[in-house]
């Protein structure tokens, strides 16, 4: 029998972030040929056709630990991999999802802390990343660019070695690309946005920021140029989707308040600039279908270089022209397939020109430009490396040959964690964790 346990790192329900949607989509696609159980860290998960759903408490993973050996394959990522004490000894093949390079993303969560706190929290990210690199039998990531990054991490953790080289000289048997896929569903516009905001004209030209407003992104220039856009396109409307994360445990990002303040400052808040907290998947698709331009902007930093923006996949699904900053892999797609406009970092003049240009087109002028990239991104193509590993892959021999060394490293990591906490004066967090663990 071929069974897989997919452990979602985010909640699954009516409202989902890109992470939750990724794990739901992986489960749905694999369920066409494999027996799938989707473990979700939230109460009252939805029933999903063809998939068993297992709800677990993210603070207490015993129930999840107890079922690991019931499966031939276990897909895991993030902090749960570090806290699942039985995962490195499970009989199952361990698949590690590295789609989200958290060691880079987490750099943006540390700005409010002291330098010692920043260093300590980064050490924890390193500890988690190294743990993931050690436990996996197979790794998946979001793009070839990401794969280059993760090959370096795997090399630093001894996984690029003669044993794995003999099995696959390009190491595709160890790590391959499983990005974010598309489905062929279609949604027609039913003036969804106008139902939320009656002041919006039926023929409004909607510019959509179609995902979360996070601190590592750069939406402020859109507000800076907006008055000039309105002078050229009076019916333009700017809509930000994703002001707060659908998972209540994820705090609102600092840039959200700044963005709303800027919209109020120019007098366009809920006049031509609108903010939506989050939407269900179906409502999100309706909004995408009636949008004229999809936009995402970011700064020139390392997270940008290795990211793959899920919202851009959504724009490609909806075939809406894309306005994007240069620097990430999706901006290269926009250039290669002529899907819209790519602008330099922090260049408001070029951003304004590109926006006016795209708003002047009928979006159907771009319709067939999306054909080729959509074919490559459909889930049946994206899922192939993971599907093949679940069917034919094996536990990696390098782990079998080096078990005593491998598990010893994990123990030494815990000692290093304690020593680093003491050295940086960060024992408060450690003590709180001990108290929580032993209910002191």
N, C-alpha and C positions, 0 to 999 in steps of 0.2 A: 504493500500500500504506500502511496506517496502523499504525505500530509505536510502542511506548513502552518506554523503559528506565526502570524504577523503581529508584532507588538507596536501599536501606534504610539508615537511620542506626544500626540495631541488628541483632544477630544473629537469624537465623531458624533455628528448630530445634524440638526437642521442648519445651524450656523457653523461653518468650518473655515479654518485658515488653510493656507496652501499645504501645510504639513498634514493636517487631518485629511484633506482631500487626496493627497498623494497616497496615503496608506489605504484609504478606502478604494481608490482606483487600482492600486496594486492587487488588493484582495479580489476585486471584481474581475480583473483581467485573468489572474491566475486560476480563479474558481472555474474557468471554462475547461480546465484540464487537470486540476489538482484539488484535493480536499483541503479547504481553507478554513482556518479559525482566525478571526480578527479580534485581538485583545485590545480593549479601549479603556483609557484611564478616566472614565466618567460614568456616572449613574444613568440609568434609563437610556441606553443606546438604542438606536433604531433597529428594527428587523431588516435584514438585507437578504434578498433572494439568493439562494445557493451558497450562503456563507454562515457559519456558526459564529456568533458574537459572544465574547467573554468579557465581562466587565470586571475591572480590578481597581483596587484602591491604590493610587500612586504613592501613598505614604507607607503602605504595608504590602510588600510584594510576595508574601509567603504563598498565597494561592497561585500566583503566577509561577513561582519557583516549582511548585508541586506538579505542574503539568508539563514542564519542559520536555521530559523524556517520553511524552505521549506522541511526539512528532518526529518525523524524519528530518525536517528543516525548521529552523527558527530564524526569523528576520527581526533584527533589533537595531536600535540606534540610541544615541544620547545617554542621558544619565541613568536610564533604566538598566543599561548594559553593565554599568558599574555597580549598581545596587542589587542586581540579580546574582546572589551568591552561588547559585548552582550552575550558572550558564557555562563557565569554562570547563566543567566536567560532564556536561550533558552528552548523551549519545547522539543527539541530533547534530546535523551540519549547521553551523552558525553562519548566517548571512548578515553582514553589517552594512547598513545603509549610510553612506557618507555624502548624501546629496546636499546636506546643509553643513558647510564648513564652520562649525560652531566656535572653533578656536579663533577664527577671524571675526566672526559676527559678535562674539562676546566682548571684543575690545571696545565696542561702542556702549556697553553697559557700565563701564567702569569710570566714566568721566567725572562723576560726582564724588568719587572716593579719594582718599589719600593715596600717595604713591605706594606705601607699603600694602594697603588693602588691594590696590590694583595688581601688584605683583603676586600677592597671595592668591587672589581669585584667578589670575592667569595661570598660576601653577596648577590649580585645580582643573582648569581646562586642558592643560598639557597632560595631567594625570589621566583624565578621561580619554583623551585622544590616543594616548599610548596604549591604554587598556583595550580600546576598540581595535587598534592595529594588531594586538597580540591574540585576541580571542577568535577572530574571524577565520572561517574556511573559505569564504568568498566575500568580496566587497563590491558594492555598486555605488556609482557616483553620477553626477548630473551631466557631465560633458567631458570631452577629451582634454580640455584645459584643466578641469578639476582632476582628472585622472593623473595628469603629470604631477600635480601638487601631492596627491595622495600616494603616488609611487615613492616620492621622497620620504613621506612619513613612514611608509611601510619599510623602506630601506633602512631608515634610522632605527626601526624596531626589529631588524633582523629577518624580515619576511621576504626580502629580495635575496634569495640564497640558492645554492646549487640544487637543493631538492626541488624547489618550485621551478627553477630554470629548466630542469630536465623534463618536467611535465609540460611546460609552455614557455618557449624562449622569449615571447613577447609579454608574458605574464597575464594574458587575457583569462587564463584559468583561475587567476587569483583576484583580479579586479577588472571590471568592465563597466561600460556606460549604460545605465538605465535612467534616462532622463524623466521629464514630465510629459505625459502623452495627451493626445486628443481623442475625443469620441466624435462620432458623426452626427450627434443630435443637433436638431435645428430649433431655434426659437424665433418667432416673429415678434416684432415690436407691437405692443398693445398700449403704447404711451404710458408705460409703467412709471416713469419719472414724473410725468405730469399728474398722475394720480397721487403721488406723494406731495408734489408742490404745484398746485393749480395755477400759480402765477407763471409757470413756464409755458411758452407758446408751443403749439402743436408742431410747428416747423422749426423749433429751436435747433441750433447746431451744438450738440453735446460733446464736450471735451472731457474724457473720463480718466481720472486717476484710479485705476481699477484694482487697487489692493491696499494693503496696510500702509499707514503713514509712520514710517520707522525712522529712528535717528540717523541711520546710515544712508538714508535717501535725501534728496535735495529738492523739495517741492516749493520752497519760498520764491525762487525766480519766477514761477508761474504767476504768483500774485503781483510781483513787481512789474510785470509786463502787461497785466490784464487790462488796465484802462486803455492802453494802446491797441490791444486786440479788439476791444469793444468799439473803438473809433472806426475800425475797418469792418468789423463783423458784429453789428449791434445785437444779433440774435444768438450770439455765442453764450454758452453756459458751461461753467467749470464745475465738475462734480468730483468730490473726493470720497471714495469708498474705503472704509476701514479705519475709522478714527480710533476705535478701541478694538483690541483683540477679542475674538469670540470666546476664548478661554479666559475666564475671570482671574486666573492665577497669573496672567501676563499683564504687567502694569502698562498704563498708557505712557507713550513715549513723550519726552520733553518737547519735541518739535511740534506736536499737535497743537498745544496752546499758543505757541508762537505763530503757527499758520493761521489759526482762527483770528488771532489778534490783528494780523496783517490784513485779512479779508475785511474785518470791521473797520480798520483804519482807512481803507480806500472807499468805504461805503458800499461794498458789494456783497456783504454777508447776507445770504438768503435772498439776494436780489438777482445776482448773476453767478454767485459762487455758493455752492451748497455742500454740506457735509453729512454723510450718511454713516451711521455707526457700523453696521454690517448687514449683509443680506443672506437669505437662503440661497442655495445653489441655483434653483430655478429662477428666482428673482434677479440674481446676479446675471444670468444668461440673458434675461429680458433686457436688462440695462445695457449690457454689452451690445445686443442686437440693434438697439436704437441709438447708439453712440456714433459720432462721426469721426472722432480721432481718439486713439488711446495713447496716453502719455505716461512716461516714467523718467525721472531725472535722478542722477546720483553724482557724487563727487568722485574725484580721482584718488582712490585709495585701494588698499589690497582686497577688501571685501568685494568691491566692484569687479575687480579683475577676475575673481574666481566664482562669482555668483552666477546664477541662472534665474532670472525673474519669472516667477510663475505667472504674474499678470500679463507678461508679454505672450506667453503661451495662450492665455485667454484671448488676447487681441488677435492672435493668429487664427484661433478657432472661429472668432466672429468675423474675420476678414475685414477688420477696420484698420485704416492707415495708422502707422505707429510713429510717434515722436519720442525720441529716446536720446539720452546722453551717450557719447562714445565710451568705449572702455571695457564693456562686458561682452560675453559671447553672443547674446541676443542682438546687440547693436550690430555685430558683424552679419547676422542673418538679415537684418533690415537693409544693410548696404547690398549684400550679395543678391538678394531676391527682389530688390526695389519695393520694399514693403512700407516705405514712408520716408522720414527724414531723421538723420543722425546729426546731433549738434555737439560742438565742443563743450568741455566742462566749463560751467560758470560764465557762459557767454550769452548775456541777455539779449544782445542785438541779434545774434544768429537764431536764438530761440524764438524771438518775436517774428522774424522773417519766415522761419520754418512753419510756425503755427499758422500764420496768415496764408501761406502757400497751401497747406493741407486743408484748411477750412474753405478754400476757394474751389477745391475739387469736389466732384461727386465721388463718394467713397467707392462706388461700383467701378470707377476707373481703375482701382487697384485689385479688383476682385480676383482675377485669374493670376495675379502675381503671387498669390498665396498657395497655388495648387501644389507646387513641388515641395515646399517646406512642410505643408500639411501632410503630404504622403509620407514623409520621413518621420513625422512626429506622432502618427497614429499609435495608439497603445499596442496594437498587435506587432508593430515593429520595435517599439521601445522595450517591450517586456522580454524579448527573445533571450538575451543572455541570462536573465534570472530564471526564466522558464526552463532553459536547457540545463542550468545547474541543478535545479530542483529535481529534474528527471535523471540526469546522468552524473552529476558532480559527486565528489567524495570528500570526506574529511581530509584536510591537508596533512601530508606526511611529515612535514617539518615540525609540526606540533607534536606528533606522535613520537618522533625521535628525541625531542628535547623537553619532555614533560616536566622533569624535576627542575630544570633551569627556568622553564616558562612560568610555572606556578611560583617558583621562588621570586621571580621578578615582581609579581603582583604583591607578595608579602613585603618585599623591600620598598615598593611604592608606598605602602601604608606607613612604613617607618619614616620614609622621606617626607611624607605628608606631615607627620607629627613634628619632625625636626624643623621643617620649613615654617610651620605654624609658630613654633617657639622662637625661632630666629627672627621672624618678622613681627613678633608680638601680636599674633592673630589667634591666640588660643581661645578667645571668647566664643567664636563660631564653633570651634571644636568642642568646647565644653557643652555648648547648647545642643550639639548633635548627640553627644554622649548622654546628656540628660534625657533627650527625646527618645533615644534608642532604648534606654533602660528604664524610662518612665520615672526618673528621679524627681 
